[in-house]
Amino acid sequence: MRPTRHTPRVLIGTLALATAWLAGCASAPPPVAMPAAAPAAPVQLRVMAFNDFHGHLEPGNLSLTLNNPQPDPARPGNDPLRVPAGGAPALAGLVGALRQGAPHSVLISAGDLFGASPMVSALFRHESTVDVLNQLGLDVAAAGNHEFDAGSAELLRLLQGGCAVNAPQSTTVSCALTGQYSGARFPMLASNVHTADGLLLAPSWVHSYGGIKVGFIGAITRNTPRVVVPSAVVGLRFEEEAAAINRSAELLAAQGVRAMVAVLHEGGVVGSFQQPVDWNDPGCADFRGPIVEIAKRITPQVALILSAHTHQGYNCLVDGRPVMQALSFGRGLAVADLVIDPRTGEVDRAATRHRNLPVLNERTEPALREVL
């Protein structure tokens, strides 16, 4: 707008100020760069796993053998110590304490939650065990061979809920207390159990911790048809474990999952009866069994392998990767603290810490609790 003699003086002054302001903007120095945002802190995930629980809700006379932290000088050698352990209340107490000490945590079963169980589970068709594990906060489980003892239809009922038909004169009863049964609040995985129409169970489960996706892949021993009654697995095919896990890992990677844990109901053995090995001994003397070769074939994308089936306690490395098992019957808990890089979503293998912990119960002497 070109001012004329009819243009008000106030408007002329405003135009002059606006022109000066625009000129100043054209020659102003670039804005000061803001400091770069600090990198996000690593995500810490505490993985807790038990295996071969077999419905041992009550501790009974369960115990485990540990190296004596205060050996008797008069008895040189290993001087093993037999310690009362196990039971759902003690397991819940340990899990609760470990959860409080971790920003993120997950509780896993590596199979055989029920089957070959004491009366407190078997009498109620294992609904009692599933109910207790729901209260315990079990997050995810792999299927074990004993999950198939009564057939796949009964397994799916236990997972999905609903009462079974109570036959006359039966020694077991379904929905005994309330007349209803709601099923499991945790998924059960098996990447290698096939039906004619596909997989019987989900192969994997993904959960986000601190904004990072972590994938859990389940598998069961391919020898399941050899250790259960043939009628229980009619129409099912059990694929080689590593092949199924690797296929699931590829699918997870395609979804952007970079941190993975394999939960496998197959295991191994360390030491011998004459020379037992401490379940946290990193040497893992004479570590052998199916899990060793399977672990070697599992893709490096998997950062941790939780095993089961042989009721052994070990904390070993196979090709630099932790392979763990925590005995059976809820007497031990395998614990691995994973550190995940928030930029890549991958597990920092060098920062991983892992150990087996005893599930001490009310019968454990107070003096032992302080040293174990």
C-alpha positions as CSV (number, residue, x, y, z in Angstrom):
1,M,0.0,0.0,0.0
2,R,1.5,3.3,-1.1
3,P,0.6,6.1,1.4
4,T,-1.2,9.2,0.0
5,R,-2.0,12.5,1.6
6,H,-5.3,11.0,2.6
7,T,-3.6,8.1,4.6
8,P,-3.9,8.6,8.4
9,R,-0.7,9.3,10.2
10,V,-1.3,6.4,12.6
11,L,-1.6,3.9,9.7
12,I,1.6,5.3,8.1
13,G,3.4,4.7,11.4
14,T,2.1,1.2,11.6
15,L,3.3,0.4,8.1
16,A,6.7,1.7,8.9
17,L,7.0,-0.5,12.0
18,A,5.8,-3.6,10.1
19,T,8.3,-2.9,7.2
20,A,11.2,-2.6,9.7
21,W,10.1,-5.8,11.5
22,L,10.0,-7.8,8.3
23,A,13.4,-6.4,7.3
24,G,14.8,-7.5,10.6
25,C,13.5,-11.0,10.2
26,A,15.1,-11.3,6.8
27,S,18.5,-10.5,8.3
28,A,18.1,-12.2,11.7
29,P,20.6,-14.9,12.7
30,P,19.3,-18.5,12.7
31,P,17.6,-19.6,15.9
32,V,19.8,-21.2,18.5
33,A,19.7,-25.0,18.2
34,M,18.0,-26.8,21.0
35,P,20.1,-29.4,22.8
36,A,19.5,-33.0,21.6
37,A,17.2,-35.1,23.7
38,A,18.9,-37.5,26.0
39,P,18.8,-41.1,24.8
40,A,16.1,-43.2,26.4
41,A,17.2,-45.4,29.3
42,P,17.6,-49.1,28.7
43,V,14.5,-51.2,29.5
44,Q,15.1,-53.7,32.2
45,L,13.0,-56.9,32.2
46,R,13.1,-59.5,34.9
47,V,12.2,-62.9,33.4
48,M,11.1,-65.5,36.0
49,A,10.4,-69.1,35.1
50,F,9.4,-72.4,36.7
51,N,8.9,-75.7,35.1
52,D,7.3,-79.1,35.7
53,F,5.1,-77.8,38.4
54,H,2.8,-80.9,38.1
55,G,0.1,-79.4,40.3
56,H,2.2,-79.3,43.5
57,L,0.1,-76.6,45.2
58,E,1.1,-77.8,48.7
59,P,4.8,-78.2,49.8
60,G,4.3,-81.5,51.5
61,N,7.8,-83.0,52.1
62,L,9.3,-81.3,49.0
63,S,13.0,-80.3,49.3
64,L,16.0,-79.6,47.2
65,T,19.7,-80.2,47.6
66,L,22.1,-77.2,47.6
67,N,25.8,-76.7,48.3
68,N,26.3,-75.8,51.9
69,P,27.3,-72.1,52.2
70,Q,28.8,-73.0,55.6
71,P,30.3,-76.4,55.1
72,D,31.5,-78.5,58.1
73,P,35.3,-78.5,58.2
74,A,35.2,-82.1,59.4
75,R,33.4,-83.1,56.2
76,P,35.5,-81.9,53.2
77,G,34.0,-81.9,49.8
78,N,30.7,-80.8,48.5
79,D,28.9,-81.2,51.8
80,P,25.4,-80.9,50.3
81,L,22.5,-79.4,52.2
82,R,18.9,-80.6,52.0
83,V,16.5,-77.7,52.2
84,P,12.7,-77.7,52.5
85,A,11.3,-75.9,49.4
86,G,8.2,-75.5,47.2
87,G,4.5,-75.0,47.5
88,A,2.3,-72.4,45.8
89,P,2.3,-69.9,48.8
90,A,6.2,-69.9,48.9
91,L,6.4,-69.5,45.2
92,A,4.0,-66.6,45.2
93,G,6.0,-64.9,48.0
94,L,9.2,-65.2,46.0
95,V,7.6,-64.0,42.8
96,G,6.1,-61.1,44.6
97,A,9.4,-60.0,46.1
98,L,11.2,-60.2,42.8
99,R,8.5,-58.2,41.0
100,Q,8.8,-55.4,43.6
101,G,12.5,-55.2,42.8
102,A,12.1,-54.9,39.0
103,P,10.6,-52.1,36.8
104,H,9.2,-54.7,34.5
105,S,8.7,-58.5,35.0
106,V,7.2,-61.6,33.4
107,L,6.4,-65.0,35.0
108,I,6.6,-68.0,32.7
109,S,6.0,-71.7,33.0
110,A,8.0,-74.0,30.7
111,G,5.4,-76.8,30.7
112,D,3.9,-79.6,32.7
113,L,1.8,-77.3,34.8
114,F,-0.5,-80.3,35.5
115,G,-0.6,-84.0,35.0
116,A,1.1,-86.6,37.0
117,S,-0.1,-84.5,39.9
118,P,-1.0,-85.0,43.6
119,M,-4.6,-85.3,44.7
120,V,-5.1,-81.6,45.3
121,S,-4.8,-81.1,41.6
122,A,-5.9,-84.4,40.0
123,L,-9.1,-84.8,42.1
124,F,-10.4,-81.5,40.6
125,R,-9.3,-82.2,37.1
126,H,-6.5,-79.6,37.6
127,E,-8.9,-76.7,37.7
128,S,-7.5,-76.0,41.1
129,T,-4.0,-75.6,39.7
130,V,-5.1,-73.3,37.0
131,D,-7.1,-71.2,39.5
132,V,-4.0,-70.9,41.8
133,L,-1.7,-70.0,38.9
134,N,-4.2,-67.3,37.8
135,Q,-3.9,-65.8,41.3
136,L,-0.1,-66.2,41.2
137,G,0.0,-63.9,38.1
138,L,1.4,-66.4,35.6
139,D,1.8,-64.4,32.4
140,V,2.5,-67.1,29.8
141,A,3.2,-70.9,29.6
142,A,4.6,-73.3,27.1
143,A,2.8,-76.6,26.7
144,G,4.4,-79.8,28.2
145,N,3.8,-83.4,27.4
146,H,1.7,-83.9,30.5
147,E,-0.7,-81.3,29.3
148,F,-1.8,-83.9,26.8
149,D,-2.4,-86.7,29.3
150,A,-6.2,-86.5,28.9
151,G,-6.1,-85.4,25.2
152,S,-6.1,-82.1,23.4
153,A,-9.9,-81.4,23.9
154,E,-9.5,-81.6,27.7
155,L,-6.4,-79.3,27.5
156,L,-8.4,-76.7,25.5
157,R,-11.2,-76.9,28.1
158,L,-8.8,-76.3,30.9
159,L,-7.4,-73.2,29.1
160,Q,-10.7,-71.8,27.8
161,G,-13.0,-72.7,30.7
162,G,-16.2,-74.6,31.2
163,C,-17.2,-77.6,33.3
164,A,-16.5,-81.1,32.2
165,V,-19.1,-83.8,32.4
166,N,-18.9,-85.6,35.8
167,A,-19.4,-89.3,35.0
168,P,-21.1,-91.4,37.7
169,Q,-18.6,-93.1,40.0
170,S,-15.8,-91.0,38.7
171,T,-12.9,-90.4,41.0
172,T,-12.5,-86.8,39.8
173,V,-14.9,-83.9,39.7
174,S,-15.1,-80.7,37.6
175,C,-16.5,-77.4,38.9
176,A,-16.6,-78.9,42.4
177,L,-16.9,-75.7,44.5
178,T,-18.8,-73.1,42.6
179,G,-20.4,-75.0,39.7
180,Q,-18.3,-73.0,37.2
181,Y,-14.8,-72.8,35.9
182,S,-13.5,-69.8,34.0
183,G,-10.3,-71.2,32.6
184,A,-6.7,-69.8,32.3
185,R,-6.0,-66.1,32.3
186,F,-2.6,-66.8,30.6
187,P,-1.9,-68.0,27.1
188,M,-0.3,-71.4,26.5
189,L,2.1,-71.7,23.6
190,A,3.3,-74.5,21.3
191,S,4.8,-73.5,17.9
192,N,5.4,-77.1,16.9
193,V,2.0,-78.9,17.6
194,H,0.1,-79.2,14.3
195,T,-3.5,-80.3,13.6
196,A,-5.0,-81.0,10.2
197,D,-6.1,-77.3,10.1
198,G,-3.0,-75.6,11.5
199,L,-1.5,-75.1,14.9
200,L,-3.3,-76.3,18.0
201,L,-2.1,-73.5,20.2
202,A,-0.6,-70.0,19.6
203,P,3.1,-70.2,18.7
204,S,4.1,-67.0,20.4
205,W,3.0,-64.2,22.7
206,V,4.2,-60.6,22.4
207,H,4.1,-58.0,25.2
208,S,5.4,-54.5,25.5
209,Y,7.7,-53.4,28.4
210,G,8.6,-49.8,28.5
211,G,7.4,-49.4,25.0
212,I,9.6,-52.2,23.7
213,K,8.0,-55.4,22.2
214,V,9.3,-58.7,23.6
215,G,8.3,-62.0,22.0
216,F,8.0,-65.3,23.8
217,I,8.0,-68.5,21.7
218,G,6.8,-71.8,23.0
219,A,7.6,-75.4,21.9
220,I,7.2,-78.9,23.3
221,T,9.4,-81.9,23.0
222,R,8.8,-83.7,19.7
223,N,8.9,-87.0,21.6
224,T,5.5,-86.3,23.2
225,P,3.8,-89.1,21.2
226,R,6.3,-91.5,22.8
227,V,5.6,-90.5,26.4
228,V,1.7,-90.2,26.4
229,V,-1.0,-92.7,25.6
230,P,-1.5,-92.8,21.8
231,S,-5.2,-91.9,22.0
232,A,-4.2,-88.5,23.6
233,V,-2.4,-87.2,20.6
234,V,-4.5,-88.7,17.7
235,G,-4.5,-86.2,14.8
236,L,-1.5,-84.2,16.1
237,R,1.9,-83.8,14.6
238,F,4.9,-82.7,16.7
239,E,7.5,-80.8,14.6
240,E,11.2,-80.6,15.4
241,E,11.6,-77.9,18.0
242,A,14.2,-75.6,16.6
243,A,12.6,-75.4,13.2
244,A,9.3,-74.3,14.7
245,I,10.9,-71.8,17.0
246,N,13.0,-70.3,14.2
247,R,9.9,-69.9,12.0
248,S,8.1,-68.1,14.7
249,A,11.1,-65.9,15.3
250,E,11.1,-64.9,11.7
251,L,7.4,-63.9,11.9
252,L,8.1,-61.9,15.1
253,A,11.0,-60.1,13.4
254,A,8.8,-59.2,10.5
255,Q,6.5,-57.5,13.1
256,G,9.4,-55.5,14.5
257,V,10.1,-57.7,17.5
258,R,13.9,-57.8,18.2
259,A,13.9,-59.2,21.8
260,M,12.9,-62.8,22.0
261,V,12.8,-65.6,24.6
262,A,12.3,-69.3,23.8
263,V,10.3,-71.4,26.3
264,L,10.9,-75.1,25.5
265,H,9.6,-78.2,27.2
266,E,12.7,-80.2,26.6
267,G,15.9,-80.4,28.7
268,G,19.2,-81.8,29.5
269,V,21.4,-83.1,32.4
270,V,24.5,-81.9,34.1
271,G,27.0,-83.8,36.3
272,S,26.1,-87.3,37.6
273,F,24.7,-88.9,40.7
274,Q,28.2,-89.4,42.0
275,Q,29.3,-85.9,41.2
276,P,26.3,-83.5,41.3
277,V,26.8,-80.0,40.0
278,D,25.5,-76.9,41.7
279,W,22.6,-75.5,39.7
280,N,24.3,-72.2,39.3
281,D,27.8,-73.6,38.4
282,P,28.7,-71.8,35.1
283,G,31.0,-74.7,34.3
284,C,28.0,-77.0,33.7
285,A,30.2,-80.1,33.7
286,D,29.2,-82.7,31.1
287,F,26.0,-80.7,30.0
288,R,24.2,-83.1,27.7
289,G,20.8,-84.1,26.5
290,P,18.4,-83.0,23.7
291,I,18.3,-79.3,24.8
292,V,22.0,-78.8,24.0
293,E,21.7,-79.6,20.2
294,I,18.4,-77.9,20.0
295,A,19.8,-74.7,21.5
296,K,22.6,-74.8,18.9
297,R,20.1,-74.8,16.1
298,I,17.9,-72.0,17.5
299,T,18.3,-68.7,15.8
300,P,20.6,-66.1,17.4
301,Q,17.6,-63.8,17.5
302,V,16.5,-65.6,20.6
303,A,18.4,-64.2,23.6
304,L,17.3,-66.7,26.3
305,I,16.2,-70.3,26.4
306,L,14.1,-71.6,29.2
307,S,14.0,-75.4,29.3
308,A,12.2,-78.1,31.2
309,H,11.2,-81.8,31.1
310,T,14.2,-83.4,32.8
311,H,13.5,-82.0,36.3
312,Q,17.1,-80.8,36.5
313,G,18.6,-77.6,37.8
314,Y,21.2,-75.8,35.6
315,N,22.2,-72.4,34.5
316,C,24.4,-72.9,31.4
317,L,25.7,-71.2,28.3
318,V,25.3,-72.7,24.9
319,D,27.2,-70.7,22.3
320,G,27.2,-67.8,24.7
321,R,23.4,-67.9,25.3
322,P,21.8,-68.7,28.7
323,V,20.0,-72.1,28.8
324,M,18.2,-72.5,32.2
325,Q,16.1,-75.0,34.1
326,A,14.9,-74.8,37.8
327,L,14.3,-78.4,38.9
328,S,10.6,-79.2,39.3
329,F,7.5,-79.0,41.5
330,G,7.9,-75.3,42.2
331,R,11.1,-75.8,44.3
332,G,13.1,-73.4,42.2
333,L,12.8,-70.3,40.0
334,A,15.0,-69.4,37.1
335,V,15.6,-65.6,37.0
336,A,17.2,-63.7,34.1
337,D,17.5,-59.9,34.1
338,L,17.5,-58.7,30.5
339,V,18.6,-55.2,29.5
340,I,17.0,-54.1,26.2
341,D,18.4,-51.2,24.1
342,P,15.5,-48.8,23.4
343,R,17.0,-47.7,20.1
344,T,17.3,-51.2,18.6
345,G,14.8,-53.2,20.7
346,E,17.5,-55.9,21.1
347,V,18.7,-57.5,24.3
348,D,22.2,-56.4,25.4
349,R,23.6,-59.9,25.8
350,A,26.7,-58.7,27.8
351,A,24.4,-57.1,30.4
352,T,22.2,-60.1,31.0
353,R,22.4,-61.6,34.5
354,H,20.9,-65.0,35.3
355,R,20.6,-67.4,38.2
356,N,18.4,-70.0,39.8
357,L,16.8,-69.3,43.2
358,P,15.4,-71.7,45.8
359,V,11.7,-71.4,46.7
360,L,12.1,-71.6,50.5
361,N,9.0,-72.3,52.5
362,E,7.7,-72.1,56.1
363,R,9.7,-75.2,57.0
364,T,13.0,-73.7,56.0
365,E,15.0,-72.9,59.1
366,P,15.4,-69.1,59.7
367,A,19.2,-69.5,60.0
368,L,19.3,-71.0,56.5
369,R,17.2,-68.2,55.0
370,E,19.9,-65.7,55.9
371,V,22.7,-67.6,54.1
372,L,21.0,-69.2,51.1
